[in-house]
Amino acid sequence: MWTDFRQDFVYAIRGPRRAPAFTTVAILTLALGIGANTAIFSIINTTLLRPLPYADGDRLGFVWNLRKGLPEPLAPATMIDFRERARSFSGFAGVAHLSYTLTGSFFDVLGARPLIGEPFHTNAADPAAVVLGHALWTRRFGADPSIHLLGRARGAN
């Protein structure tokens, strides 16, 4: 058995020396294939396979209109109708590039709790309130836990 293994090993080492161009192309092809496969799997794992970091993330859905076969956002009135009439949803929130909340709160729908303070709730949002991400809160406000107090921002009273 060891003699056969030694002969196979010597042949495997001698073969690439006889055809260096073929060996180079084979190694580059394998490297490119393995690299591409790893990159594609990483993207798919991040976007499709890994569960969302929310309670019941597998039960979240996204609703939109189709116009001429292309997705478009729901109109504000349609979002309100969904919230009021749909019985198959436990929560409903809308996203829009407007200065006020149209329907519900993403915090309530996602079950996300802020580190400090209270999240926006349906029909209870302060129009002057903002939500700070942890990085901004730490960098800009020095992780000051009293920043959630109304009207208090570094130096302001």
DSSP file with accessible surface (Angstrom, degrees, kcal/mol):
  #  RESIDUE AA STRUCTURE BP1 BP2  ACC     N-H-->O    O-->H-N    N-H-->O    O-->H-N    TCO  KAPPA ALPHA  PHI   PSI    X-CA   Y-CA   Z-CA
    1    1 A M     >        0   0  165      0, 0.0     4,-2.3     0, 0.0     5,-0.1   0.000 360.0 360.0 360.0 -43.1    0.0    0.0    0.0
    2    2 A W  H  >  +     0   0  188      1,-0.2     4,-2.6     2,-0.2     5,-0.2   0.852 360.0  54.0 -69.5 -32.2    2.8    2.4    0.9
    3    3 A T  H  > S+     0   0   93      2,-0.2     4,-2.5     1,-0.2    -1,-0.2   0.938 110.0  46.6 -66.1 -44.5    4.6    1.7   -2.3
    4    4 A D  H  > S+     0   0   95      2,-0.2     4,-2.5     1,-0.2    -2,-0.2   0.910 112.3  50.8 -62.9 -40.9    1.5    2.5   -4.4
    5    5 A F  H  X S+     0   0  123     -4,-2.3     4,-2.5     2,-0.2    -2,-0.2   0.925 110.2  49.7 -63.0 -42.3    1.0    5.7   -2.4
    6    6 A R  H  X S+     0   0  164     -4,-2.6     4,-2.6     1,-0.2     5,-0.2   0.924 111.3  48.9 -63.0 -43.4    4.6    6.7   -3.0
    7    7 A Q  H  X S+     0   0  108     -4,-2.5     4,-2.4     1,-0.2    -1,-0.2   0.919 111.9  48.7 -63.1 -42.9    4.3    6.1   -6.7
    8    8 A D  H  X S+     0   0  110     -4,-2.5     4,-2.4     2,-0.2    -1,-0.2   0.906 112.0  49.7 -62.6 -40.6    1.1    8.0   -6.9
    9    9 A F  H  X S+     0   0  121     -4,-2.5     4,-2.0     2,-0.2     5,-0.2   0.936 111.4  47.6 -66.1 -44.0    2.7   10.9   -5.0
   10   10 A V  H  X S+     0   0   47     -4,-2.6     4,-2.8     1,-0.2     5,-0.2   0.922 113.0  49.1 -63.2 -42.1    5.8   11.0   -7.2
   11   11 A Y  H  X S+     0   0  153     -4,-2.4     4,-2.5    -5,-0.2    -1,-0.2   0.904 109.3  52.7 -64.6 -39.5    3.6   10.9  -10.4
   12   12 A A  H  < S+     0   0   58     -4,-2.4    -1,-0.2     1,-0.2    -2,-0.2   0.858 114.3  42.5 -66.2 -33.1    1.4   13.7   -9.0
   13   13 A I  H  X S+     0   0   76     -4,-2.0     4,-0.8    -5,-0.2    -2,-0.2   0.887 115.5  48.4 -79.4 -38.3    4.5   15.9   -8.4
   14   14 A R  H  X S+     0   0  114     -4,-2.8     4,-1.4    -5,-0.2     3,-0.3   0.867 101.7  65.2 -71.4 -34.5    6.1   15.0  -11.7
   15   15 A G  H >X S+     0   0   26     -4,-2.5     4,-1.2     1,-0.2     3,-0.6   0.926 100.1  47.8 -58.1 -51.1    3.0   15.7  -13.8
   16   16 A P  H 34 S+     0   0   53      0, 0.0     7,-0.3     0, 0.0    -1,-0.2   0.832 107.1  58.5 -62.8 -29.0    2.7   19.4  -13.2
   17   17 A R  H 3< S+     0   0  193     -4,-0.8    -2,-0.2    -3,-0.3    -3,-0.1   0.846 104.5  51.0 -66.6 -34.6    6.4   19.9  -14.0
   18   18 A R  H << S+     0   0  168     -4,-1.4    -1,-0.2    -3,-0.6    -3,-0.1   0.797 123.1  28.7 -72.6 -31.1    6.0   18.4  -17.4
   19   19 A A     X  +     0   0   41     -4,-1.2     4,-2.3     1,-0.1    -1,-0.3  -0.609  66.8 162.6-130.9  74.1    3.1   20.7  -18.3
   20   20 A P  H  > S+     0   0   82      0, 0.0     4,-2.5     0, 0.0     5,-0.2   0.847  76.5  54.6 -65.2 -32.9    3.5   24.0  -16.3
   21   21 A A  H  > S+     0   0   73      2,-0.2     4,-2.5     1,-0.2     5,-0.2   0.942 110.8  45.1 -65.4 -45.9    1.1   25.9  -18.5
   22   22 A F  H  > S+     0   0  149      1,-0.2     4,-2.7     2,-0.2     5,-0.2   0.917 113.0  51.5 -62.3 -42.1   -1.7   23.4  -18.0
   23   23 A T  H  X S+     0   0   31     -4,-2.3     4,-2.7    -7,-0.3     5,-0.2   0.925 110.4  48.6 -61.1 -44.3   -0.9   23.3  -14.3
   24   24 A T  H  X S+     0   0   78     -4,-2.5     4,-2.7     2,-0.2     5,-0.2   0.936 113.0  46.9 -62.5 -46.3   -1.1   27.1  -14.0
   25   25 A V  H  X S+     0   0   88     -4,-2.5     4,-2.6     2,-0.2    -2,-0.2   0.920 113.0  49.8 -63.0 -41.8   -4.4   27.3  -15.9
   26   26 A A  H  X S+     0   0   35     -4,-2.7     4,-2.5    -5,-0.2    -2,-0.2   0.933 112.9  46.0 -64.2 -43.3   -5.9   24.5  -13.8
   27   27 A I  H  X S+     0   0  104     -4,-2.7     4,-2.7     1,-0.2    -2,-0.2   0.926 114.2  47.9 -66.8 -43.4   -4.8   26.1  -10.5
   28   28 A L  H  X S+     0   0  111     -4,-2.7     4,-2.8    -5,-0.2     5,-0.2   0.902 111.7  50.7 -63.5 -39.9   -6.1   29.6  -11.6
   29   29 A T  H  X S+     0   0   90     -4,-2.6     4,-2.6    -5,-0.2    -2,-0.2   0.929 112.3  46.3 -63.7 -44.5   -9.4   28.0  -12.7
   30   30 A L  H  X S+     0   0  114     -4,-2.5     4,-2.8    -5,-0.2     5,-0.3   0.930 113.7  48.7 -62.7 -44.3   -9.8   26.3   -9.4
   31   31 A A  H  X S+     0   0   59     -4,-2.7     4,-2.6     2,-0.2     5,-0.2   0.924 113.4  46.7 -62.7 -44.3   -8.9   29.4   -7.5
   32   32 A L  H  X S+     0   0  131     -4,-2.8     4,-2.7     2,-0.2     5,-0.2   0.925 114.3  47.5 -64.5 -43.3  -11.3   31.5   -9.5
   33   33 A G  H  X S+     0   0   42     -4,-2.6     4,-2.4    -5,-0.2    -2,-0.2   0.929 114.5  45.3 -64.0 -44.5  -14.1   29.0   -9.1
   34   34 A I  H  X S+     0   0  108     -4,-2.8     4,-2.4    -5,-0.2    -2,-0.2   0.925 114.8  48.7 -66.6 -42.6  -13.6   28.6   -5.4
   35   35 A G  H  X S+     0   0   40     -4,-2.6     4,-2.4    -5,-0.3    -2,-0.2   0.924 113.3  46.2 -63.0 -45.4  -13.4   32.4   -4.9
   36   36 A A  H  X S+     0   0   48     -4,-2.7     4,-2.7    -5,-0.2     5,-0.2   0.920 112.8  50.5 -64.6 -42.5  -16.5   33.1   -6.9
   37   37 A N  H  X S+     0   0  112     -4,-2.4     4,-2.5    -5,-0.2     5,-0.2   0.920 111.4  48.3 -61.8 -42.6  -18.5   30.3   -5.2
   38   38 A T  H  X S+     0   0   81     -4,-2.4     4,-2.4     2,-0.2    -2,-0.2   0.923 112.6  48.2 -64.1 -44.0  -17.4   31.7   -1.8
   39   39 A A  H  X S+     0   0   52     -4,-2.4     4,-2.1     2,-0.2    -2,-0.2   0.938 113.3  46.6 -64.1 -45.5  -18.4   35.2   -2.7
   40   40 A I  H  X S+     0   0   99     -4,-2.7     4,-2.7     1,-0.2     5,-0.2   0.929 113.0  49.3 -64.8 -42.5  -21.8   34.2   -4.1
   41   41 A F  H  X S+     0   0  114     -4,-2.5     4,-3.2    -5,-0.2     5,-0.2   0.913 108.8  53.6 -63.9 -39.8  -22.5   32.0   -1.0
   42   42 A S  H  X S+     0   0   59     -4,-2.4     4,-2.2    -5,-0.2    -1,-0.2   0.921 111.6  45.2 -60.6 -42.7  -21.6   34.9    1.3
   43   43 A I  H  X S+     0   0  109     -4,-2.1     4,-2.5     2,-0.2     5,-0.3   0.942 115.8  45.6 -66.2 -47.0  -24.0   37.2   -0.4
   44   44 A I  H  X>S+     0   0   68     -4,-2.7     4,-3.0     1,-0.2     5,-1.6   0.914 112.6  51.1 -64.7 -40.8  -26.8   34.6   -0.5
   45   45 A N  I  <>S+     0   0   43     -4,-3.2     5,-2.6    -5,-0.2    -1,-0.2   0.930 113.6  44.9 -62.1 -43.0  -26.2   33.7    3.1
   46   46 A T  I  <5S+     0   0   83     -4,-2.2    -2,-0.2    -5,-0.2    -1,-0.2   0.902 124.6  31.3 -68.4 -41.0  -26.4   37.3    4.2
   47   47 A T  I  <5S+     0   0   96     -4,-2.5    -2,-0.2    -5,-0.2    -3,-0.2   0.816 135.1  13.6 -91.2 -32.2  -29.4   38.3    2.2
   48   48 A L  I  <5S+     0   0  132     -4,-3.0    -3,-0.2    -5,-0.3    -2,-0.1   0.774 124.0  39.7-116.6 -37.0  -31.6   35.1    2.0
   49   49 A L  I   <S+     0   0  106     -5,-1.6    -4,-0.2    -4,-0.1    -3,-0.2   0.864  90.4  83.0 -92.0 -37.9  -30.5   32.4    4.4
   50   50 A R  S   <S-     0   0  138     -5,-2.6     0, 0.0    -6,-0.3     0, 0.0  -0.477  85.1-114.6 -70.9 132.7  -29.6   34.1    7.7
   51   51 A P        -     0   0  111      0, 0.0    -1,-0.1     0, 0.0    -2,-0.1  -0.310  33.7-100.4 -66.8 151.3  -32.7   34.9    9.8
   52   52 A L        -     0   0   91      1,-0.1     2,-1.4     2,-0.1     5,-0.3  -0.400  31.2-115.4 -68.2 149.0  -33.6   38.5   10.4
   53   53 A P  S    S+     0   0  115      0, 0.0     2,-0.3     0, 0.0    -1,-0.1  -0.121  84.7  93.8 -82.6  42.5  -32.5   39.9   13.8
   54   54 A Y  S >  S-     0   0   96     -2,-1.4     3,-1.5    58,-0.0     4,-0.2  -0.935  88.3 -89.5-129.2 156.9  -36.1   40.4   15.0
   55   55 A A  T 3  S+     0   0   73     55,-0.8     4,-0.1    -2,-0.3    57,-0.1  -0.430 115.6   2.6 -62.5 133.3  -38.6   38.4   16.9
   56   56 A D  T >  S+     0   0  100     -2,-0.1     3,-2.2     1,-0.1    -1,-0.3   0.875  80.9 165.0  54.4  41.9  -40.5   36.2   14.5
   57   57 A G  G X   +     0   0   13     -3,-1.5     3,-1.2    -5,-0.3    -2,-0.1   0.781  68.6  64.2 -59.4 -25.4  -38.4   37.5   11.6
   58   58 A D  G 3  S+     0   0  144      1,-0.2    -1,-0.3    -4,-0.2    -2,-0.1   0.590  97.8  56.7 -75.6  -6.9  -39.7   34.7    9.4
   59   59 A R  G <  S+     0   0  170     -3,-2.2    -1,-0.2    -4,-0.1     2,-0.2   0.374  81.6 109.9-103.1   2.6  -43.2   36.1    9.7
   60   60 A L    <   -     0   0   63     -3,-1.2     2,-0.3    -4,-0.2    -4,-0.0  -0.545  46.0-176.0 -78.7 145.2  -42.4   39.6    8.3
   61   61 A G        -     0   0   74     -2,-0.2     2,-0.4     2,-0.0    -2,-0.1  -0.913  21.0-138.9-136.9 164.4  -43.7   40.6    4.9
   62   62 A F        -     0   0  159     -2,-0.3     2,-0.4     2,-0.0    -2,-0.0  -0.995  17.3-162.6-127.3 128.5  -43.4   43.4    2.5
   63   63 A V        +     0   0   51     -2,-0.4    11,-0.3    11,-0.0     2,-0.3  -0.935  18.9 154.6-116.2 136.0  -46.5   44.7    0.6
   64   64 A W        -     0   0  113     -2,-0.4     2,-0.2     9,-0.1    -2,-0.0  -0.954  38.1-105.9-150.4 166.6  -46.4   46.9   -2.5
   65   65 A N  E     -A   72   0A  56      7,-2.3     7,-2.4    -2,-0.3     2,-0.5  -0.650  23.5-139.8 -89.3 155.5  -48.4   47.7   -5.6
   66   66 A L  E     +A   71   0A 118     -2,-0.2     2,-0.5     5,-0.2    -2,-0.0  -0.976  20.4 178.9-115.2 126.0  -47.6   46.6   -9.1
   67   67 A R  E >  S-A   70   0A 156      3,-2.7     3,-1.8    -2,-0.5    -2,-0.0  -0.982  76.5 -15.4-128.3 118.7  -48.0   49.1  -11.9
   68   68 A K  T 3  S-     0   0  202     -2,-0.5    -1,-0.1     1,-0.3    -2,-0.0   0.866 129.0 -55.9  55.0  37.4  -47.1   47.9  -15.4
   69   69 A G  T 3  S+     0   0   62      1,-0.2    -1,-0.3     0, 0.0    -3,-0.0   0.456 117.0 110.1  79.8   1.5  -45.3   45.0  -13.9
   70   70 A L  E <  S-A   67   0A 121     -3,-1.8    -3,-2.7     1,-0.0    -1,-0.2  -0.893  70.1-116.7-112.3 139.1  -43.0   47.1  -11.7
   71   71 A P  E     +A   66   0A  87      0, 0.0    -5,-0.2     0, 0.0    -7,-0.0  -0.422  36.3 174.4 -71.8 143.7  -43.3   47.4   -7.9
   72   72 A E  E     -A   65   0A  64     -7,-2.4    -7,-2.3    -2,-0.1     0, 0.0  -0.979  36.2 -89.0-143.4 155.3  -44.1   50.8   -6.4
   73   73 A P        -     0   0  109      0, 0.0     2,-0.2     0, 0.0    -9,-0.1  -0.216  47.4-101.2 -62.8 155.8  -44.8   51.9   -2.9
   74   74 A L        -     0   0   18    -11,-0.3   -11,-0.0     1,-0.1   -10,-0.0  -0.495  38.1-110.1 -72.6 145.8  -48.3   51.8   -1.5
   75   75 A A     >  -     0   0   45     -2,-0.2     4,-2.3     1,-0.1     3,-0.3  -0.417  30.3-111.2 -69.8 152.0  -50.2   55.1   -1.4
   76   76 A P  H  > S+     0   0   60      0, 0.0     4,-2.3     0, 0.0     5,-0.2   0.903 118.9  51.5 -54.4 -41.5  -50.8   56.5    2.1
   77   77 A A  H  > S+     0   0   64      1,-0.2     4,-2.4     2,-0.2     5,-0.1   0.894 108.9  51.1 -64.3 -37.2  -54.5   55.9    1.9
   78   78 A T  H  > S+     0   0   46     -3,-0.3     4,-2.6     2,-0.2    -1,-0.2   0.906 108.7  51.5 -66.3 -40.2  -53.9   52.3    0.9
   79   79 A M  H  X S+     0   0   12     -4,-2.3     4,-2.4     2,-0.2    -2,-0.2   0.925 110.3  48.6 -62.1 -41.8  -51.5   51.8    3.8
   80   80 A I  H  X S+     0   0   55     -4,-2.3     4,-2.4    -5,-0.2     5,-0.2   0.922 110.6  51.1 -65.0 -42.1  -54.2   53.1    6.2
   81   81 A D  H  X S+     0   0   68     -4,-2.4     4,-2.6     1,-0.2     5,-0.4   0.921 109.9  50.1 -60.4 -44.2  -56.8   50.8    4.6
   82   82 A F  H  X S+     0   0   69     -4,-2.6     4,-2.2     1,-0.2    -2,-0.2   0.935 111.3  48.8 -58.5 -46.4  -54.5   47.8    5.1
   83   83 A R  H  < S+     0   0   71     -4,-2.4    -2,-0.2     1,-0.2    -1,-0.2   0.911 118.0  39.5 -62.4 -40.7  -53.9   48.7    8.7
   84   84 A E  H  < S+     0   0  101     -4,-2.4    -1,-0.2    -5,-0.2    -2,-0.2   0.826 127.3  28.6 -80.5 -31.8  -57.6   49.1    9.5
   85   85 A R  H  < S+     0   0  179     -4,-2.6     2,-0.3    -5,-0.2    -3,-0.2   0.726  90.4  96.3-106.6 -26.4  -59.1   46.3    7.5
   86   86 A A     <  +     0   0   24     -4,-2.2     3,-0.1    -5,-0.4    -4,-0.0  -0.538  40.7 179.0 -73.4 127.0  -56.5   43.5    7.3
   87   87 A R  S    S+     0   0  202     -2,-0.3    -1,-0.2     1,-0.1    -4,-0.0   0.485  71.6  70.5-102.8  -8.5  -57.0   40.8    9.9
   88   88 A S  S    S+     0   0  107      2,-0.0     2,-0.4     0, 0.0    -1,-0.1   0.531  86.4  79.0 -88.4  -4.4  -54.2   38.5    8.9
   89   89 A F        -     0   0   85      1,-0.1     3,-0.1    -3,-0.1     0, 0.0  -0.849  58.7-162.3-103.8 138.6  -51.5   41.0   10.1
   90   90 A S  S    S+     0   0  122     -2,-0.4     2,-0.3     1,-0.3    -1,-0.1   0.687  84.0   4.5 -86.5 -19.3  -50.6   41.4   13.8
   91   91 A G        -     0   0   32      2,-0.0     2,-0.3    18,-0.0    -1,-0.3  -0.986  62.9-163.4-158.3 156.9  -48.9   44.7   12.9
   92   92 A F        +     0   0   28     -2,-0.3     2,-0.3    -3,-0.1    13,-0.2  -0.979  10.4 173.2-148.4 130.6  -48.5   47.0   10.0
   93   93 A A        -     0   0   21     -2,-0.3     2,-0.3    11,-0.2    11,-0.2  -0.986  15.6-147.7-138.3 147.8  -46.1   49.9    9.4
   94   94 A G        -     0   0   19      9,-1.6     2,-0.4    -2,-0.3     8,-0.3  -0.872   3.9-145.7-117.6 151.2  -45.4   52.0    6.4
   95   95 A V        +     0   0  100     -2,-0.3     2,-0.3     6,-0.1     6,-0.0  -0.947  29.5 152.8-113.8 134.3  -42.2   53.7    5.1
   96   96 A A        -     0   0   44     -2,-0.4     2,-1.5     2,-0.2     6,-0.1  -0.986  51.8-115.8-154.7 154.5  -42.3   57.0    3.3
   97   97 A H  S    S+     0   0  193     -2,-0.3     2,-0.3     2,-0.1    -2,-0.0  -0.477  77.5 115.1 -90.3  62.6  -40.0   59.9    2.8
   98   98 A L  S    S-     0   0   84     -2,-1.5    -2,-0.2     2,-0.2     4,-0.1  -0.859  76.9-114.7-126.4 166.8  -42.3   62.2    4.7
   99   99 A S  S    S+     0   0  121     -2,-0.3     2,-0.3     2,-0.1    -2,-0.1   0.291  93.0  52.4 -89.9  13.0  -41.9   64.2    7.9
  100  100 A Y  S    S-     0   0  141     -4,-0.0     2,-0.4     0, 0.0    -2,-0.2  -0.975  88.3-100.0-144.0 159.5  -44.6   62.3    9.8
  101  101 A T        -     0   0   78     -2,-0.3     3,-0.2     1,-0.2    -6,-0.1  -0.647  30.2-173.9 -80.2 130.2  -45.6   58.7   10.5
  102  102 A L        +     0   0   26     -2,-0.4     2,-0.4    -8,-0.3    -1,-0.2   0.901  67.2   6.8 -90.0 -50.6  -48.3   57.4    8.3
  103  103 A T  S    S-     0   0    0     -9,-0.3    -9,-1.6     1,-0.2    -1,-0.3  -0.937 106.2 -47.7-142.5 118.1  -49.2   54.0    9.7
  104  104 A G  S    S-     0   0    5     -2,-0.4     2,-0.4   -11,-0.2    -1,-0.2   0.007  71.1 -74.5  64.8-165.7  -48.0   52.3   12.8
  105  105 A S     >  -     0   0    8    -13,-0.2     4,-2.3     1,-0.1     5,-0.2  -0.997  16.5-144.3-137.9 132.0  -44.4   52.0   14.1
  106  106 A F  H  > S+     0   0   90     -2,-0.4     4,-2.8     1,-0.2     6,-0.4   0.834 103.3  61.1 -62.6 -32.0  -41.7   49.8   12.8
  107  107 A F  H  >>S+     0   0   54     13,-0.2     5,-1.4     1,-0.2     4,-1.0   0.930 108.3  42.4 -61.5 -43.4  -40.5   49.4   16.4
  108  108 A D  H  45S+     0   0   69     12,-0.4     3,-0.2     2,-0.2    -2,-0.2   0.923 115.9  48.3 -68.1 -44.4  -43.8   47.9   17.4
  109  109 A V  H  <5S+     0   0   47     -4,-2.3    -2,-0.2     1,-0.2    -1,-0.2   0.917 117.8  40.6 -64.0 -41.0  -44.0   45.7   14.3
  110  110 A L  H  <5S-     0   0   28     -4,-2.8   -55,-0.8    -5,-0.2    -1,-0.2   0.611 104.6-126.3 -84.4 -11.0  -40.5   44.4   14.6
  111  111 A G  T  <5 +     0   0   50     -4,-1.0     2,-0.4     1,-0.2    -3,-0.2   0.776  54.8 157.5  70.6  24.5  -40.6   44.0   18.4
  112  112 A A      < -     0   0   34     -5,-1.4    -1,-0.2    -6,-0.4    -2,-0.1  -0.670  26.6-159.6 -87.4 135.1  -37.5   46.2   18.7
  113  113 A R        -     0   0  152     -2,-0.4     5,-0.1    -3,-0.1     2,-0.0  -0.936  17.3-122.5-113.7 137.1  -36.8   48.0   21.9
  114  114 A P        -     0   0   44      0, 0.0     3,-0.1     0, 0.0    17,-0.0  -0.353  19.7-120.6 -73.4 157.7  -34.6   51.0   22.2
  115  115 A L  S    S+     0   0  130      1,-0.2     2,-0.3     3,-0.1    -2,-0.0   0.914  96.6   2.2 -63.2 -43.8  -31.6   50.9   24.6
  116  116 A I  S    S+     0   0   61      2,-0.0    -1,-0.2    -3,-0.0    30,-0.0  -0.953 115.0  20.1-137.9 160.5  -33.0   53.9   26.5
  117  117 A G  S    S-     0   0   33     -2,-0.3    32,-0.0    -3,-0.1    31,-0.0  -0.245  90.6 -60.7  79.2-169.8  -36.2   55.9   26.1
  118  118 A E        -     0   0  137     30,-0.1     3,-0.1    -5,-0.1    -3,-0.1  -0.897  44.1-125.9-115.5 144.1  -39.4   54.9   24.4
  119  119 A P        -     0   0   10      0, 0.0     2,-0.3     0, 0.0    -6,-0.0  -0.312  41.9 -84.3 -77.7 170.4  -39.9   54.0   20.7
  120  120 A F        -     0   0   50      5,-0.1   -12,-0.4    -2,-0.0     2,-0.3  -0.585  50.1-162.2 -71.2 134.1  -42.5   55.7   18.5
  121  121 A H    >   -     0   0   60     -2,-0.3     3,-2.4   -14,-0.1     4,-0.3  -0.842  35.5 -73.9-115.4 159.7  -45.9   54.1   19.0
  122  122 A T  T 3  S-     0   0   57     -2,-0.3   -17,-0.1     1,-0.3    -1,-0.1  -0.259 116.4  -7.5 -53.0 126.9  -48.9   54.3   16.7
  123  123 A N  T 3  S+     0   0  153    -19,-0.1    -1,-0.3     1,-0.1   -18,-0.0   0.673 121.2  85.3  59.3  19.9  -50.5   57.8   17.1
  124  124 A A    <   +     0   0   70     -3,-2.4     2,-0.3     2,-0.1    -2,-0.2   0.128  53.6 129.1-133.4  21.4  -48.2   58.7   20.0
  125  125 A A        -     0   0   41     -4,-0.3    -5,-0.1    -5,-0.1   -24,-0.1  -0.644  56.2-131.6 -85.1 134.9  -45.1   60.0   18.2
  126  126 A D    >   -     0   0   71     -2,-0.3     3,-1.9     1,-0.1    -2,-0.1  -0.729  14.7-141.1 -78.3 123.7  -43.6   63.4   19.2
  127  127 A P  T 3  S+     0   0  130      0, 0.0    -1,-0.1     0, 0.0    -2,-0.0   0.750 101.5  50.6 -63.6 -18.7  -43.1   65.3   16.0
  128  128 A A  T 3  S+     0   0   80      2,-0.0     2,-0.1    -3,-0.0    -2,-0.0   0.503  90.8 105.2 -93.9  -3.5  -39.8   66.7   17.4
  129  129 A A    <   -     0   0   39     -3,-1.9     2,-0.3    21,-0.0    -4,-0.0  -0.431  47.2-172.8 -80.8 151.1  -38.5   63.3   18.5
  130  130 A V        -     0   0  112     -2,-0.1     2,-0.5     2,-0.0    -2,-0.0  -0.919  21.2-128.7-133.7 162.6  -35.7   61.4   16.7
  131  131 A V        -     0   0   82     -2,-0.3     2,-0.4   -12,-0.0    -2,-0.0  -0.970  22.6-154.3-114.1 126.1  -34.2   58.0   17.0
  132  132 A L        -     0   0   57     -2,-0.5     2,-0.1     4,-0.0    -2,-0.0  -0.843  12.9-128.8-100.6 136.1  -30.4   57.8   17.3
  133  133 A G     >  -     0   0   47     -2,-0.4     4,-2.7     1,-0.1     5,-0.2  -0.385  29.9-109.1 -72.8 158.3  -28.4   54.8   16.2
  134  134 A H  H  > S+     0   0  120      1,-0.2     4,-2.5     2,-0.2     5,-0.2   0.903 116.8  52.4 -59.0 -41.6  -25.9   53.4   18.8
  135  135 A A  H  > S+     0   0   65      2,-0.2     4,-2.9     1,-0.2     5,-0.3   0.932 113.1  43.3 -63.3 -44.6  -22.9   54.6   16.8
  136  136 A L  H  >>S+     0   0   64      2,-0.2     4,-2.7     1,-0.2     5,-0.9   0.924 113.0  52.5 -67.0 -42.8  -24.1   58.2   16.5
  137  137 A W  H  X5S+     0   0   30     -4,-2.7     6,-2.1     1,-0.2     4,-0.9   0.920 115.8  41.0 -58.9 -41.3  -25.3   58.3   20.1
  138  138 A T  H  X5S+     0   0   59     -4,-2.5     4,-0.8     4,-0.2    -2,-0.2   0.945 121.5  40.1 -72.7 -47.1  -21.8   57.1   21.2
  139  139 A R  H  <5S+     0   0  179     -4,-2.9    -2,-0.2    -5,-0.2    -3,-0.2   0.949 127.0  28.6 -70.6 -49.7  -19.8   59.3   18.8
  140  140 A R  H  <5S+     0   0  124     -4,-2.7    -3,-0.2    -5,-0.3    -2,-0.1   0.860 133.0  29.1 -85.1 -36.2  -21.7   62.5   18.9
  141  141 A F  H ><<S-     0   0   34     -4,-0.9     3,-1.4    -5,-0.9    -1,-0.2   0.269 100.0-118.5-113.4  11.1  -23.3   62.5   22.4
  142  142 A G  T 3<  -     0   0   50     -4,-0.8    -4,-0.2     1,-0.3    -3,-0.1   0.799  64.7 -70.8  59.9  29.6  -20.7   60.5   24.3
  143  143 A A  T 3  S-     0   0   36     -6,-2.1    -1,-0.3     1,-0.2    -5,-0.2   0.826  75.7-179.9  55.1  35.1  -23.3   57.8   25.1
  144  144 A D    X   -     0   0   44     -3,-1.4     3,-1.6    -7,-0.4    -1,-0.2  -0.527  20.1-155.7 -67.5 113.5  -25.0   60.2   27.5
  145  145 A P  G >  S+     0   0   83      0, 0.0     3,-0.6     0, 0.0    -1,-0.2   0.719  89.5  61.5 -69.1 -15.7  -28.0   58.2   28.9
  146  146 A S  G >  S+     0   0   30      1,-0.2     3,-1.9     2,-0.1     6,-0.1   0.432  73.3  98.0 -89.3   5.4  -29.9   61.4   29.7
  147  147 A I  G <  S+     0   0   24     -3,-1.6     5,-0.2     1,-0.3    -1,-0.2   0.762  70.3  69.8 -63.9 -22.5  -30.0   62.4   26.0
  148  148 A H  G <  S+     0   0  104     -3,-0.6    -1,-0.3    -4,-0.2     2,-0.2   0.637  73.7 108.6 -73.1  -9.9  -33.5   61.0   25.8
  149  149 A L  S X  S-     0   0   90     -3,-1.9     3,-2.0     1,-0.1    -3,-0.0  -0.459  87.0 -92.7 -70.1 139.4  -34.8   63.8   28.0
  150  150 A L  T 3  S+     0   0  150      1,-0.3    -1,-0.1    -2,-0.2     3,-0.1  -0.200 104.3   1.7 -56.5 128.3  -36.9   66.3   26.0
  151  151 A G  T 3  S+     0   0   52      1,-0.2     2,-0.7    -3,-0.1    -1,-0.3   0.498  96.7 128.0  76.7   4.7  -35.0   69.3   24.6
  152  152 A R    <   +     0   0  102     -3,-2.0     2,-0.3    -5,-0.2    -1,-0.2  -0.831  19.4 143.2-101.9 116.4  -31.7   68.1   26.0
  153  153 A A  B >   -B  156   0B  40     -2,-0.7     3,-4.6     3,-0.5   -12,-0.0  -0.981  69.6 -52.1-142.8 146.8  -28.8   67.9   23.5
  154  154 A R  T 3  S-     0   0  157     -2,-0.3     3,-0.1     1,-0.3   -13,-0.0   0.222 128.4  -8.8 -22.6 103.7  -25.2   68.7   24.3
  155  155 A G  T 3  S+     0   0   84      1,-0.2    -1,-0.3    -3,-0.0     2,-0.3   0.315 110.6 113.0  85.8 -10.7  -25.3   72.1   25.8
  156  156 A A  B <    B  153   0B  46     -3,-4.6    -3,-0.5     0, 0.0    -1,-0.2  -0.705 360.0 360.0 -96.4 147.2  -29.0   72.7   25.1
  157  157 A N              0   0  186     -2,-0.3    -5,-0.1    -5,-0.1    -6,-0.1  -0.935 360.0 360.0-124.4 360.0  -31.7   73.0   27.8
